[in-house]
C-alpha cells in the first residue's frame, strides 16, 4: 500500500508562492493508492479558498483522496457546509447520545442558520480496497469552532467505536488535524483520551499536520502489547514557517518490511521549485 500525505495547504493568504501545477506534477509522479490530506485547506475558511482546494484536489490523479478539516477550516459557521459542497459529501457520524455532548458549538440553531444540516463536526469513515486488503480510515474532526485549539467529543468517539465494530477490515488508519502525541501552542486538549482511544481500537498509524513541523513518533503500550505510529509532517505550501518545513511525504509499501518513507521538501527557485528528497529506511 502506497500512501501520499499532504497537509496544511492553506489556500488564501498563507498559501505558498509557487506554481501549484509544479507541485501537482511532483505529487502525481508518486503511485499512491490513497492520498491523505490532513486539514487546514484554507487560511480563513472562505468559500473561495474551499473552491481553490477543490480545484487542487481535482488535479490529483489518485482516485482515493481523503481530506479532513483543520482549525483554519473551522472559522466559518458554514465550514461543514462548504466541506460537503467542495470537498466530500459523505455520511458524517453523529454523537451517540446528544444529551451528553460537551463539545462547544457542535450544533447550531437550525432556525438561525437556515441550513439543512446544523451539526458542525465532520467525522466519518472511509474504506478502500488496496492489494486485496480492506483499509479503513477513521477520520476524526479535532477542530473547535473559531478556535485553534482542538477537542474531540466523547460521544463521537463512542459512535465511531460502534461503527468500526460493525465493519470488517484488514488495516486501520486514523486521520486527525491536531497531533495526538505532540502539541504546540494551540494543542488538542484531550490528547490522553485520544491516545487511549487509538490504542483501544487498535490503529496501525495516525496521520496529522497542524504544527507545520515534521515528527514521526511511536507510542507503545508495553503491558498490552499495543502500539501505533504517528506521522506529523510540515505544510505542503504555506509561507508562515521556515522553508525547510515545506514538504509532503510518501509512504511506499507502508507497514511492510519493504517500507520506504520519503520526505519531499520544496524550495522555490527563480524559475520554479526544487524538490529535495530524504528517504527514511
Ligand atoms: Fe496549518
Boltz pocket constraint, residues with backbone or C-beta under 6 A from the ligand:
constraints:
  - pocket:
      binder: B
      contacts: [[A, 8], [A, 10], [A, 39], [A, 40], [A, 70], [A, 72], [A, 210], [A, 211], [A, 212]]
      max_distance: 6.0
